[in-house]
Amino acid sequence: MSYAVTLGLKGLTEQSSLSSVSMRLAGLAKLLKRADAYPIKARGLEARASHLFHQPATIPHAVCSAQVELVNADHSLFWIRVDPVQLIPDRDTLVLIPASHLELTADESLSLLNAFNAHFAQDGVQLVYGSSQSWYLSLPQAVDIQTTSLAQAAFRNLQGLFPQGHASSYWRKLMNEAQMLFFNHPVNQARRDRGQAEINSIWLWGEGKLDDQLIKARLDAKIWGQGAYLQGLASLTQAHCENQPAHYQAWLDNANKTPNLLNHLIVLDADSQSSADNTLQSLERDWFQGLLKGLQQGEIHSLYIDLGFDQGFLLEPKNLKRFWRWRHPLAPHCDS
């Protein structure tokens, strides 16, 4: 059986710059040098994943992940992610710390959410619990708001990153009221006593409404990766989904159990604590050598690689004969 494989890598561009060490990885070099390069305009997980999974438009994060984290989430509504966070003063601005780094328990998260809902009940703003790190808000109609994703805002100066649009003043006011509400909440009083970071605000992001006519079904496809967004993307497109495989052979063994699924999107997460060189060295061992072998042996008839830069690389078995290509496409991204 032969498959069409798309390999996407998240987080590489957020690590330290590449060096000549990565240029010497034989499997990666051969794959990229002999591939056809195509520009990628999509930015962010949502746009990138939708693009790689052949969707005609970006599927908004909130409505997509709500399909996984909530029961019977109505995707005809307008959805917004409202995540509990910590905002730290930094000179004349704020820095955001996401809940994933705050050891927030489910009980603490629910207690803060319930306090929020009681406070804003008269406004008709009611949050729904998705997980300790993710809350949701649904509205019957779209509102004019443009937000910054949590991934783009995390650990950054928030100057210029707060919600924009005609409705932005209302949402900024809501965020400010939530800060005052959370400050004196028993959850934060207890966390201060224990020396833990406070949950002192919320972050709105991922807004959007689903257009069913812009969803392309992928019945013969499978997504491999972590997180509610990828799972939701698979659910909305009627595709299959499974957690990230450990390496190429693990993926191939599993894929061969369902030969009717011919198209595979594999999304790998770069270790945030590692360097770009170390990440690519690990992928060389676990993935690039295997993908190269798969092309050579006919296990793969089409391979597309997206490492997070401004180009994607498409390769078919016949392209491996391009021995005259010597320029490494990642060279412009290297410091030395």
Backbone as numpy.savetxt, mean C-alpha at the origin, in Angstrom:
# Nx Ny Nz CAx CAy CAz Cx Cy Cz
2.77 -25.73 -17.15 1.94 -24.55 -17.15 2.82 -23.30 -17.15
2.38 -22.28 -17.90 3.14 -21.05 -18.02 2.26 -19.87 -17.59
2.86 -18.95 -16.84 2.09 -17.87 -16.24 2.57 -16.49 -16.68
1.67 -15.52 -16.56 2.02 -14.11 -16.69 2.19 -13.57 -15.27
3.35 -13.04 -14.96 3.67 -12.63 -13.60 4.01 -11.14 -13.57
3.43 -10.45 -12.62 3.79 -9.06 -12.33 4.35 -9.02 -10.92
5.55 -8.52 -10.79 6.19 -8.41 -9.48 6.31 -6.93 -9.11
5.66 -6.55 -8.02 5.73 -5.17 -7.54 6.43 -5.13 -6.19
7.26 -4.13 -5.97 7.99 -3.99 -4.72 7.61 -2.67 -4.06
7.16 -2.74 -2.80 6.80 -1.55 -2.04 7.92 -1.16 -1.09
8.26 0.12 -1.05 9.15 0.64 -0.03 10.61 0.77 -0.39
11.03 0.27 -1.56 12.45 0.36 -1.91 12.91 1.80 -2.04
12.08 2.65 -2.65 12.48 4.04 -2.88 12.53 4.85 -1.60
11.99 4.32 -0.49 12.03 5.01 0.79 13.26 4.62 1.59
14.02 3.65 1.10 15.23 3.22 1.78 16.42 4.04 1.29
17.59 3.77 1.86 18.80 4.48 1.45 19.08 4.21 -0.03
19.81 5.12 -0.65 20.06 5.02 -2.09 20.85 3.76 -2.44
20.64 3.33 -3.68 21.37 2.17 -4.18 22.84 2.51 -4.40
23.66 1.46 -4.39 25.07 1.62 -4.72 25.44 0.61 -5.79
26.73 0.59 -6.17 27.20 -0.33 -7.21 27.04 -1.79 -6.79
26.84 -2.04 -5.50 26.60 -3.41 -5.03 25.39 -4.01 -5.73
24.33 -3.22 -5.84 23.11 -3.71 -6.49 23.30 -3.91 -7.99
24.21 -3.16 -8.58 24.44 -3.30 -10.02 25.09 -4.65 -10.35
25.70 -5.27 -9.36 26.42 -6.52 -9.60 25.57 -7.77 -9.35
24.30 -7.58 -9.07 23.41 -8.72 -8.87 23.05 -9.30 -10.24
23.53 -10.49 -10.52 23.47 -11.04 -11.88 22.05 -11.26 -12.37
21.21 -11.83 -11.53 19.84 -12.12 -11.97 19.07 -10.85 -12.26
19.13 -9.89 -11.34 18.44 -8.63 -11.54 18.97 -7.90 -12.77
20.28 -7.88 -12.93 20.88 -7.18 -14.08 20.40 -7.77 -15.39
20.39 -9.08 -15.50 19.99 -9.71 -16.75 18.52 -9.45 -17.05
17.67 -9.50 -16.01 16.25 -9.25 -16.21 15.99 -7.83 -16.69
16.59 -6.85 -16.01 16.30 -5.46 -16.34 16.96 -5.00 -17.63
18.19 -5.43 -17.86 18.90 -4.99 -19.07 18.20 -5.47 -20.34
17.60 -6.64 -20.28 17.02 -7.22 -21.50 15.52 -7.01 -21.61
14.96 -6.29 -20.66 13.53 -5.99 -20.69 13.26 -4.71 -21.47
12.01 -4.53 -21.84 11.56 -3.26 -22.41 11.05 -2.40 -21.26
11.50 -1.16 -21.21 11.12 -0.26 -20.12 9.95 0.62 -20.53
9.01 0.80 -19.62 7.83 1.62 -19.86 7.65 2.59 -18.70
7.31 3.85 -18.99 7.12 4.82 -17.90 5.90 4.47 -17.05
6.01 4.73 -15.75 4.89 4.55 -14.82 4.58 5.90 -14.19
3.39 6.40 -14.42 3.00 7.69 -13.85 2.30 7.53 -12.50
1.78 6.34 -12.23 1.04 6.10 -10.99 1.96 6.27 -9.78
1.43 6.90 -8.72 2.18 7.10 -7.49 1.35 6.62 -6.31
1.99 5.98 -5.34 1.28 5.48 -4.18 0.78 4.07 -4.39
0.55 3.37 -3.28 0.11 1.97 -3.35 -1.16 1.80 -4.15
-2.15 2.66 -3.92 -3.45 2.48 -4.55 -3.36 2.62 -6.07
-2.74 3.70 -6.52 -2.60 3.92 -7.95 -1.72 2.86 -8.59
-0.65 2.51 -7.89 0.30 1.53 -8.43 -0.33 0.15 -8.54
-0.99 -0.29 -7.46 -1.60 -1.62 -7.47 -2.73 -1.70 -8.48
-3.55 -0.66 -8.57 -4.64 -0.65 -9.55 -4.08 -0.73 -10.96
-3.01 0.02 -11.20 -2.35 0.00 -12.52 -1.79 -1.38 -12.83
-1.08 -1.97 -11.87 -0.46 -3.27 -12.10 -1.49 -4.37 -12.27
-2.68 -4.17 -11.73 -3.74 -5.18 -11.84 -4.72 -4.84 -12.96
-4.27 -3.97 -13.86 -4.99 -3.65 -15.10 -6.38 -3.07 -14.86
-6.49 -2.21 -13.85 -7.74 -1.51 -13.62 -7.72 -0.18 -14.36
-8.83 0.21 -14.96 -8.85 1.46 -15.75 -8.73 2.72 -14.92
-8.97 2.63 -13.61 -8.85 3.79 -12.73 -8.40 3.33 -11.36
-7.85 4.25 -10.59 -7.40 3.92 -9.24 -8.60 3.67 -8.33
-8.58 2.55 -7.63 -9.64 2.23 -6.67 -9.26 2.87 -5.34
-10.11 3.75 -4.79 -9.77 4.45 -3.54 -9.49 3.48 -2.40
-8.59 3.88 -1.52 -8.16 3.00 -0.44 -9.30 2.65 0.51
-10.04 3.66 0.98 -11.03 3.43 2.03 -12.10 2.44 1.60
-12.66 2.64 0.42 -13.74 1.76 -0.04 -13.21 0.36 -0.31
-11.94 0.28 -0.70 -11.34 -1.02 -1.02 -11.05 -1.81 0.26
-10.37 -1.20 1.21 -10.02 -1.92 2.43 -11.25 -2.17 3.31
-12.28 -1.33 3.18 -13.51 -1.55 3.95 -14.18 -2.86 3.57
-13.99 -3.29 2.32 -14.59 -4.56 1.88 -14.04 -5.73 2.68
-12.84 -5.57 3.23 -12.18 -6.64 3.97 -12.39 -6.49 5.48
-12.26 -5.26 5.97 -12.26 -5.05 7.42 -13.66 -4.86 8.00
-14.66 -4.58 7.17 -16.02 -4.39 7.66 -16.95 -5.46 7.09
-18.06 -5.66 7.76 -19.06 -6.63 7.29 -20.07 -5.90 6.43
-20.25 -6.38 5.20 -21.24 -5.81 4.28 -21.05 -4.31 4.07
-19.82 -3.90 3.81 -19.56 -2.49 3.52 -20.18 -2.11 2.17
-21.04 -1.12 2.18 -21.76 -0.69 0.97 -20.82 0.15 0.11
-20.34 -0.42 -1.00 -19.38 0.34 -1.80 -20.04 1.37 -2.70
-21.36 1.56 -2.57 -22.02 2.66 -3.30 -21.89 3.97 -2.53
-21.42 3.91 -1.28 -21.26 5.11 -0.45 -19.89 5.73 -0.67
-19.71 6.93 -0.15 -18.43 7.63 -0.17 -17.72 7.29 1.14
-16.50 6.76 1.06 -15.80 6.26 2.23 -14.54 7.08 2.51
-14.23 7.21 3.80 -13.00 7.87 4.25 -12.38 7.02 5.35
-11.07 6.81 5.30 -10.36 6.19 6.41 -10.08 7.27 7.46
-10.34 6.94 8.71 -10.08 7.87 9.81 -9.25 7.11 10.83
-7.94 7.29 10.80 -7.05 6.48 11.63 -6.60 7.21 12.88
-6.57 6.51 14.02 -6.02 7.11 15.23 -4.50 7.25 15.10
-3.98 8.42 15.46 -2.55 8.69 15.29 -2.04 9.54 16.45
-0.74 9.72 16.47 -0.12 10.68 17.38 0.48 11.81 16.56
0.21 13.05 16.95 0.83 14.22 16.32 1.80 14.83 17.32
3.06 14.98 16.91 4.11 15.51 17.77 4.51 16.91 17.29
4.47 17.92 18.17 4.91 19.26 17.76 6.38 19.25 17.36
6.67 19.94 16.27 8.05 20.04 15.78 8.26 21.45 15.26
8.77 22.33 16.14 8.94 23.75 15.82 7.59 24.35 15.44
7.41 24.75 14.18 6.17 25.42 13.81 5.21 24.49 13.08
5.41 23.17 13.21 4.52 22.24 12.52 4.33 21.00 13.38
3.81 19.93 12.76 3.55 18.67 13.46 4.12 17.51 12.66
4.44 16.44 13.37 4.89 15.21 12.74 3.93 14.10 13.15
3.54 13.28 12.18 2.55 12.23 12.42 3.22 10.88 12.69
2.78 10.21 13.75 3.21 8.85 14.06 2.00 7.94 13.88
2.05 6.99 12.97 0.88 6.12 12.72 0.65 5.13 13.85
-0.57 4.60 13.92 -0.93 3.67 14.98 -0.09 2.40 14.94
0.43 2.04 13.78 1.24 0.83 13.66 2.50 0.91 14.52
2.89 2.12 14.94 4.08 2.30 15.78 3.73 2.71 17.21
2.46 2.56 17.60 2.02 3.07 18.90 1.52 1.99 19.84
1.56 0.73 19.43 1.12 -0.38 20.28 -0.29 -0.13 20.83
-1.18 0.28 19.97 -2.56 0.56 20.35 -3.35 -0.74 20.39
-3.99 -1.04 21.51 -4.76 -2.27 21.64 -6.17 -2.09 21.07
-6.84 -3.20 20.83 -8.21 -3.14 20.33 -9.13 -2.46 21.33
-8.96 -2.74 22.62 -9.82 -2.12 23.64 -9.59 -0.61 23.70
-8.34 -0.19 23.62 -8.04 1.25 23.63 -8.65 1.92 22.40
-8.47 1.29 21.26 -8.99 1.86 20.01 -10.51 1.99 20.05
-11.19 0.95 20.52 -12.66 0.99 20.60 -13.13 2.05 21.59
-12.42 2.20 22.68 -12.80 3.20 23.67 -12.70 4.61 23.11
-11.63 4.89 22.38 -11.48 6.20 21.75 -12.53 6.41 20.67
-12.79 5.39 19.87 -13.80 5.49 18.81 -15.18 5.77 19.40
-15.53 5.07 20.47 -16.85 5.27 21.09 -16.98 6.68 21.65
-15.90 7.20 22.21 -15.93 8.57 22.72 -16.13 9.56 21.58
-15.44 9.31 20.48 -15.60 10.17 19.30 -17.05 10.15 18.82
-17.63 8.96 18.70 -19.00 8.84 18.19 -20.01 9.52 19.11
-19.80 9.40 20.42 -20.71 10.06 21.36 -20.62 11.58 21.24
-19.39 12.06 21.06 -19.18 13.52 20.98 -19.78 14.10 19.70
-19.67 13.37 18.58 -20.11 13.90 17.29 -21.46 13.33 16.86
-22.21 12.73 17.77 -23.49 12.12 17.41 -24.46 13.14 16.81
-24.50 14.34 17.37 -25.43 15.35 16.86 -25.06 15.81 15.46
-23.79 15.68 15.10 -23.36 16.07 13.75 -23.62 14.96 12.74
-24.00 13.79 13.22 -24.24 12.67 12.31 -22.96 12.03 11.80
-21.83 12.34 12.44 -20.55 11.76 12.06 -20.27 10.57 12.97
-20.35 9.37 12.44 -20.17 8.16 13.22 -19.14 7.25 12.55
-18.14 6.87 13.31 -17.08 6.02 12.80 -17.43 4.55 13.00
-16.87 3.72 12.13 -17.03 2.27 12.22 -15.65 1.66 12.45
-15.57 0.74 13.37 -14.31 0.10 13.73 -13.92 -0.95 12.69
-12.71 -0.80 12.14 -12.19 -1.81 11.22 -11.16 -2.67 11.90
-10.21 -2.02 12.56 -9.18 -2.68 13.36 -8.67 -1.67 14.37
-7.73 -2.08 15.21 -7.20 -1.14 16.20 -6.53 0.05 15.53
-6.10 -0.12 14.27 -5.38 0.94 13.57 -6.21 1.64 12.49
-7.41 1.15 12.23 -8.19 1.69 11.11 -9.66 1.83 11.46
-10.16 3.06 11.33 -11.58 3.35 11.49 -12.10 3.85 10.14
-13.42 3.82 9.99 -14.01 4.20 8.71 -15.22 5.11 8.92
-15.41 5.99 7.94 -16.56 6.88 7.90 -17.18 6.78 6.51
-18.50 6.56 6.46 -19.18 6.51 5.17 -20.22 7.62 5.09
-20.36 8.18 3.90 -21.30 9.27 3.65 -22.14 8.92 2.43
-23.42 9.34 2.41 -24.27 8.98 1.27 -23.84 9.63 -0.04
-23.18 10.78 0.04 -22.76 11.48 -1.16 -21.30 11.90 -1.03
-20.65 12.07 -2.16 -19.25 12.49 -2.16 -19.12 13.91 -1.63
-18.02 14.17 -0.94 -17.71 15.51 -0.45 -16.41 15.97 -1.10
-16.27 17.28 -1.20 -15.07 17.85 -1.84 -13.94 17.88 -0.83
-13.16 16.81 -0.80 -12.01 16.72 0.10 -10.92 15.96 -0.61
-9.70 16.46 -0.51 -8.52 15.78 -1.05 -7.52 15.62 0.08
-7.14 14.40 0.34 -6.29 14.13 1.49 -4.94 13.56 1.06
-4.07 13.42 2.04 -2.76 12.81 1.85 -2.78 11.44 2.51
-2.31 10.42 1.81 -2.35 9.07 2.34 -1.52 8.97 3.61
-1.85 8.00 4.43 -1.11 7.79 5.67 0.36 7.49 5.39
0.62 6.71 4.34 2.00 6.36 4.00 2.81 7.59 3.64
2.20 8.56 2.97 2.90 9.78 2.58 3.07 10.74 3.74
2.17 10.66 4.73 2.22 11.60 5.84 3.03 11.09 7.03
3.16 9.78 7.15 3.80 9.19 8.33 5.24 9.66 8.50
5.56 10.10 9.72 6.90 10.53 10.12 7.40 11.76 9.35
6.47 12.51 8.78 6.85 13.67 8.00 6.29 14.96 8.60
6.92 16.07 8.23 6.40 17.39 8.51 5.04 17.53 7.82
4.00 17.87 8.56 2.65 17.89 8.00 2.28 19.22 7.33
3.23 20.13 7.24 2.97 21.40 6.58 2.51 21.15 5.14
1.30 21.57 4.81 0.77 21.40 3.47 0.14 20.05 3.20
0.09 19.17 4.20 -0.45 17.83 3.98 -1.85 17.62 4.55
-2.39 18.62 5.23 -3.72 18.48 5.81 -4.78 18.51 4.70
-6.00 18.04 4.99 -7.05 17.96 3.96 -7.26 19.28 3.22
-7.49 19.15 1.93 -7.75 20.30 1.06 -9.14 20.15 0.45
-9.61 21.20 -0.23 -10.92 21.17 -0.87 -11.91 22.07 -0.16
-13.11 22.23 -0.76 -14.11 23.14 -0.20 -14.57 22.70 1.19
-14.53 21.40 1.45 -14.99 20.90 2.75 -13.86 20.80 3.77
-12.67 21.26 3.41 -11.51 21.02 4.26 -11.61 21.71 5.62
-12.23 22.91 5.68 -12.31 23.62 6.96 -13.12 22.82 7.97
-14.17 22.16 7.51 -14.98 21.35 8.43 -14.16 20.19 8.98
-13.40 19.52 8.12 -12.65 18.34 8.54 -11.46 18.73 9.42
-10.88 19.90 9.17 -9.81 20.37 10.06 -10.38 20.66 11.45
-11.59 21.25 11.48 -12.24 21.52 12.77 -12.53 20.22 13.50
-12.98 19.22 12.76 -13.27 17.92 13.37 -12.00 17.31 13.95
-10.89 17.41 13.24 -9.61 16.89 13.73 -9.18 17.61 14.99
-9.36 18.94 15.03 -8.98 19.71 16.21 -9.83 19.33 17.42
-11.13 19.13 17.20 -12.01 18.74 18.30 -11.64 17.35 18.80
-11.27 16.47 17.90 -10.86 15.12 18.30 -9.60 15.19 19.17
-8.69 16.10 18.85 -7.48 16.26 19.65 -7.82 16.66 21.09
-8.74 17.60 21.24 -9.13 18.03 22.58 -9.87 16.91 23.32
-10.70 16.18 22.60 -11.45 15.07 23.19 -10.52 13.97 23.68
-9.53 13.63 22.85 -8.65 12.53 23.18 -7.65 12.88 24.30
-7.32 14.17 24.44 -6.28 14.55 25.39 -6.63 14.12 26.81
-7.88 14.33 27.21 -8.29 14.01 28.58 -8.96 12.65 28.69
-8.93 11.88 27.63 -9.60 10.57 27.67 -8.81 9.61 28.57
-9.51 8.76 29.32 -8.83 7.80 30.21 -7.79 6.93 29.52
-8.00 6.62 28.25 -7.01 5.83 27.52 -5.66 6.55 27.52
-5.67 7.83 27.21 -4.41 8.57 27.15 -3.86 8.89 28.54
-4.74 9.08 29.50 -4.26 9.28 30.86 -3.49 8.05 31.33
-4.03 6.87 31.03 -3.36 5.63 31.42 -2.07 5.44 30.64
-2.07 5.80 29.36 -0.86 5.66 28.56 0.24 6.61 29.05
-0.13 7.79 29.45 0.86 8.72 29.99 1.47 8.16 31.28
0.61 7.59 32.11 1.10 7.01 33.37 2.08 5.87 33.12
1.87 5.15 32.02 2.75 4.02 31.69 3.95 4.44 30.85
4.02 5.71 30.52 5.13 6.20 29.69 4.98 5.85 28.23
3.75 5.58 27.77 3.50 5.26 26.36 3.11 6.51 25.59
3.30 6.44 24.29 2.91 7.55 23.42 1.40 7.72 23.42
0.94 8.95 23.35 -0.49 9.24 23.34 -1.09 9.03 21.95
-2.38 8.75 21.95 -3.17 8.75 20.71 -3.96 10.04 20.76
-3.43 11.08 20.18 -3.99 12.41 20.42 -4.66 13.05 19.22
-4.86 12.29 18.13 -5.51 12.89 16.97 -5.99 11.80 16.01
-6.52 12.24 14.90 -6.96 11.34 13.82 -6.38 11.84 12.51
-6.28 10.94 11.55 -5.82 11.31 10.21 -6.84 10.80 9.19
-7.35 11.70 8.37 -8.32 11.36 7.34 -7.61 11.12 6.02
-7.96 10.04 5.34 -7.29 9.74 4.07 -8.04 8.64 3.31
-7.59 8.41 2.08 -8.11 7.29 1.29 -9.53 7.47 0.79
-10.01 8.71 0.73 -11.41 8.98 0.41 -11.78 8.56 -1.02
-13.07 8.24 -1.20 -13.51 7.96 -2.55 -14.77 7.11 -2.60
-15.36 7.10 -3.77 -16.56 6.31 -4.05 -16.27 5.41 -5.23
-16.74 4.20 -5.17 -16.44 3.22 -6.20 -17.35 3.39 -7.40
-16.78 3.37 -8.57 -17.55 3.37 -9.82 -17.52 1.94 -10.37
-18.62 1.24 -10.23 -18.66 -0.17 -10.65 -18.30 -0.36 -12.12
-18.59 0.65 -12.93 -18.30 0.53 -14.36 -16.81 0.60 -14.65
-16.03 1.03 -13.66 -14.58 1.13 -13.85 -13.84 0.00 -13.13
-14.56 -1.06 -12.80 -13.94 -2.23 -12.21 -13.82 -3.31 -13.28
-12.60 -3.77 -13.52 -12.36 -4.83 -14.49 -12.21 -6.15 -13.76
-13.10 -7.09 -14.03 -13.06 -8.39 -13.37 -11.80 -9.15 -13.79
-11.18 -9.85 -12.83 -9.97 -10.63 -13.10 -10.16 -12.06 -12.54
-11.09 -12.77 -13.14 -11.46 -14.09 -12.64 -10.33 -15.10 -12.72
-9.40 -14.89 -13.65 -8.31 -15.85 -13.84 -7.01 -15.36 -13.20
-7.13 -14.43 -12.25 -5.94 -13.81 -11.68 -5.88 -14.00 -10.17
-4.68 -13.80 -9.62 -4.47 -13.94 -8.19 -3.50 -12.87 -7.71
-3.83 -12.27 -6.56 -2.95 -11.29 -5.93 -2.27 -11.94 -4.74
-0.96 -11.77 -4.67 -0.18 -12.26 -3.54 0.39 -11.05 -2.81
0.00 -10.86 -1.54 0.53 -9.71 -0.81 -0.19 -9.52 0.50
0.32 -8.56 1.28 -0.20 -8.30 2.61 -1.07 -7.05 2.60
-2.02 -6.99 3.52 -2.77 -5.77 3.75 -4.18 -5.80 3.19
-5.04 -4.99 3.86 -6.45 -4.97 3.50 -6.69 -4.40 2.10
-5.83 -3.47 1.66 -6.08 -2.89 0.34 -5.96 -3.94 -0.76
-4.90 -4.73 -0.73 -4.71 -5.75 -1.76 -5.80 -6.81 -1.69
-6.19 -7.18 -0.47 -7.27 -8.15 -0.32 -8.57 -7.58 -0.87
-8.83 -6.30 -0.60 -10.03 -5.67 -1.12 -10.01 -5.55 -2.63
-8.85 -5.24 -3.18 -8.70 -5.16 -4.64 -9.06 -6.50 -5.27
-8.59 -7.59 -4.67 -8.92 -8.91 -5.18 -10.41 -9.18 -5.07
-11.00 -8.80 -3.94 -12.43 -9.04 -3.74 -13.28 -8.29 -4.76
-12.97 -7.02 -4.97 -13.77 -6.19 -5.88 -13.63 -6.64 -7.33
-12.49 -7.20 -7.69 -12.26 -7.63 -9.07 -12.52 -9.13 -9.27
-13.05 -9.77 -8.25 -13.38 -11.20 -8.29 -12.15 -12.07 -8.56
-11.02 -11.60 -8.07 -9.78 -12.36 -8.20 -9.53 -13.14 -6.91
-8.52 -13.99 -6.95 -8.12 -14.74 -5.76 -7.03 -13.96 -5.04
-6.79 -14.31 -3.78 -5.80 -13.58 -3.00 -5.15 -14.50 -1.98
-3.86 -14.30 -1.75 -3.13 -15.06 -0.75 -1.97 -14.22 -0.24
-1.49 -14.55 0.95 -0.39 -13.80 1.53 0.88 -13.90 0.69
1.77 -12.95 0.90 3.04 -12.89 0.18 3.82 -14.19 0.30
4.26 -14.77 -0.81 5.06 -16.00 -0.74 6.47 -15.72 -0.21
7.09 -16.75 0.35 8.43 -16.58 0.92 9.48 -16.39 -0.16
9.31 -17.05 -1.30 10.29 -16.98 -2.38 9.66 -17.52 -3.67
10.42 -17.49 -4.74 9.90 -17.89 -6.06 9.38 -19.32 -6.06
10.14 -20.26 -5.52 9.73 -21.65 -5.58 8.45 -21.89 -4.79
8.29 -21.20 -3.67 7.06 -21.32 -2.89 5.87 -20.81 -3.71
6.08 -19.70 -4.41 5.00 -19.20 -5.27 4.68 -20.20 -6.38
5.69 -20.71 -7.06 5.47 -21.61 -8.19 4.76 -22.89 -7.76
5.18 -23.46 -6.65 4.54 -24.68 -6.16 3.07 -24.45 -5.88
2.76 -23.31 -5.29 1.37 -22.97 -4.99 0.59 -22.67 -6.25
1.20 -21.91 -7.17 0.51 -21.56 -8.41 0.16 -22.79 -9.21
1.00 -23.80 -9.19 0.75 -25.02 -9.97 -0.43 -25.82 -9.44
-0.87 -25.49 -8.21 -2.04 -26.17 -7.67 -3.35 -25.63 -8.25
-3.27 -24.42 -8.86 -4.46 -23.81 -9.48 -4.08 -23.36 -10.89
-3.87 -24.29 -11.80 -3.39 -23.94 -13.15 -4.37 -23.11 -13.97
-5.62 -23.02 -13.50 -6.59 -22.18 -14.21 -6.36 -20.70 -13.95
-5.57 -20.36 -12.92 -5.24 -18.96 -12.62 -3.92 -18.64 -13.29
-4.00 -17.96 -14.43 -2.82 -17.79 -15.27 -2.10 -16.46 -15.04
-2.76 -15.53 -14.34 -2.18 -14.20 -14.14 -1.95 -13.94 -12.66
-0.73 -13.53 -12.32 -0.36 -13.38 -10.91 0.30 -12.02 -10.66
-0.26 -11.30 -9.69 0.35 -10.06 -9.20 0.94 -10.37 -7.84
2.27 -10.27 -7.73 2.98 -10.53 -6.48 3.51 -9.19 -5.96
3.04 -8.76 -4.79 3.45 -7.49 -4.21 4.28 -7.79 -2.97
5.55 -7.43 -3.02 6.48 -7.69 -1.93 6.73 -6.41 -1.13
6.93 -6.56 0.17 7.20 -5.42 1.05 8.68 -5.35 1.39
9.30 -4.23 1.10 10.69 -4.03 1.51 10.75 -3.77 3.01
11.72 -4.35 3.67 11.90 -4.18 5.10 12.31 -2.73 5.39
11.48 -2.03 6.17 11.76 -0.62 6.44 13.05 -0.42 7.23
13.52 -1.47 7.90 14.74 -1.36 8.69 15.99 -1.71 7.89
15.82 -2.09 6.65 16.95 -2.53 5.84 17.36 -1.43 4.85
18.47 -1.65 4.17 18.92 -0.71 3.14 18.43 -1.20 1.78
18.45 -0.31 0.79 18.03 -0.70 -0.56 18.92 -1.80 -1.12
20.23 -1.70 -0.88 21.14 -2.74 -1.37 20.82 -4.09 -0.74
20.60 -4.11 0.57 20.29 -5.37 1.24 18.97 -5.95 0.78
18.00 -5.07 0.52 16.71 -5.54 0.02 16.87 -6.24 -1.32
17.60 -5.60 -2.23 17.77 -6.20 -3.56 18.63 -7.46 -3.50
19.58 -7.53 -2.59 20.37 -8.75 -2.45 19.49 -9.91 -1.98
18.58 -9.63 -1.06 17.65 -10.67 -0.61 16.72 -11.10 -1.74
16.25 -10.14 -2.51 15.37 -10.46 -3.63 16.11 -11.22 -4.73
17.38 -10.92 -4.89 18.19 -11.65 -5.86 18.17 -13.14 -5.52
18.37 -13.43 -4.25 18.41 -14.83 -3.80 17.02 -15.48 -3.86
16.01 -14.76 -3.39 14.69 -15.36 -3.23 13.80 -15.26 -4.45
14.06 -14.26 -5.32 13.13 -14.02 -6.41 13.77 -13.86 -7.80
14.76 -12.99 -7.94 15.24 -12.67 -9.27 15.87 -13.87 -9.97
16.65 -14.65 -9.25 17.25 -15.84 -9.86 16.16 -16.83 -10.28
15.13 -16.97 -9.43 14.03 -17.87 -9.76 13.21 -17.39 -10.93
12.93 -16.09 -11.00 12.18 -15.54 -12.12 12.94 -15.71 -13.43
14.25 -15.50 -13.37 15.07 -15.69 -14.56 15.01 -17.14 -15.03
15.13 -18.06 -14.09 15.05 -19.49 -14.41 13.66 -19.83 -14.96
12.63 -19.22 -14.37 11.27 -19.47 -14.84 11.06 -19.05 -16.28
11.64 -17.92 -16.66 11.57 -17.48 -18.06 12.33 -18.44 -18.97
13.49 -18.85 -18.54 14.32 -19.75 -19.35 13.67 -21.12 -19.55
12.93 -21.58 -18.55 12.34 -22.91 -18.60 10.89 -22.92 -19.02
10.36 -21.75 -19.36 8.99 -21.69 -19.85 7.92 -21.70 -18.77
8.32 -21.57 -17.50 7.32 -21.49 -16.43 6.61 -20.14 -16.45
7.29 -19.14 -17.00 6.74 -17.79 -17.13 6.84 -17.37 -18.58
5.73 -16.90 -19.14 5.78 -16.42 -20.53 5.75 -14.90 -20.62
5.49 -14.24 -19.49 5.49 -12.78 -19.46 5.81 -12.33 -18.04
6.80 -11.43 -17.92 7.20 -10.95 -16.60 7.28 -9.43 -16.63
6.60 -8.80 -15.66 6.65 -7.35 -15.53 7.15 -7.03 -14.12
8.17 -6.20 -14.03 8.79 -5.87 -12.75 8.65 -4.38 -12.48
8.11 -4.05 -11.30 7.99 -2.66 -10.86 8.68 -2.54 -9.51
9.83 -1.87 -9.48 10.60 -1.72 -8.25 10.28 -0.42 -7.51
9.29 0.32 -8.01 8.88 1.56 -7.35 9.45 2.82 -7.95
10.25 2.68 -9.00 10.81 3.85 -9.68 9.85 4.34 -10.76
10.33 5.16 -11.67 9.44 5.75 -12.67 9.34 4.91 -13.94
9.86 3.69 -13.89 9.77 2.79 -15.03 9.42 1.38 -14.57
8.66 0.68 -15.42 8.41 -0.73 -15.22 9.10 -1.50 -16.33
9.38 -2.79 -16.11 10.19 -3.56 -17.05 9.44 -4.83 -17.47
9.18 -4.93 -18.78 8.44 -6.06 -19.34 9.38 -6.97 -20.10
9.27 -8.26 -19.81 10.22 -9.23 -20.37 9.49 -10.50 -20.76
9.83 -11.03 -21.94 9.36 -12.33 -22.40 10.58 -13.22 -22.63
10.41 -14.55 -22.66 11.57 -15.44 -22.83 12.46 -15.09 -24.01
11.88 -14.69 -25.13 12.68 -14.38 -26.31 13.61 -13.19 -26.09
13.22 -12.30 -25.15 14.04 -11.10 -24.89 15.36 -11.43 -24.21
15.47 -12.61 -23.62 16.71 -12.99 -22.93 17.89 -13.11 -23.89
17.63 -13.17 -25.19 18.69 -13.27 -26.18 19.36 -11.93 -26.47
18.87 -10.87 -25.89 19.42 -9.54 -26.17 20.74 -9.35 -25.43
21.75 -10.10 -25.78 23.03 -10.09 -25.08 23.79 -8.77 -25.26
23.43 -8.01 -26.28 24.15 -6.78 -26.58 23.76 -5.61 -25.66
22.72 -5.79 -24.90 22.30 -4.72 -24.00 23.18 -4.72 -22.74
23.88 -3.63 -22.49 24.81 -3.58 -21.36 24.45 -2.53 -20.32
23.66 -1.53 -20.69 23.34 -0.44 -19.76 22.35 -0.91 -18.70
22.67 -0.69 -17.44 21.79 -1.10 -16.33 20.78 0.01 -16.05
19.48 -0.27 -16.15 18.47 0.77 -15.97 18.46 1.42 -14.59
19.02 0.75 -13.59 19.02 1.33 -12.25 20.24 2.21 -11.97
21.16 2.27 -12.91 22.38 3.05 -12.70 22.09 4.51 -12.32
21.10 5.18 -12.95 20.84 6.59 -12.56 20.39 6.75 -11.12
19.94 5.67 -10.49 19.45 5.74 -9.11 20.55 5.42 -8.08
21.74 5.16 -8.56 22.85 4.77 -7.66 23.67 5.98 -7.25
24.10 5.95 -6.00 24.98 7.03 -5.50 26.42 6.81 -5.93
26.81 5.53 -6.02 28.21 5.26 -6.36 28.32 3.95 -7.10
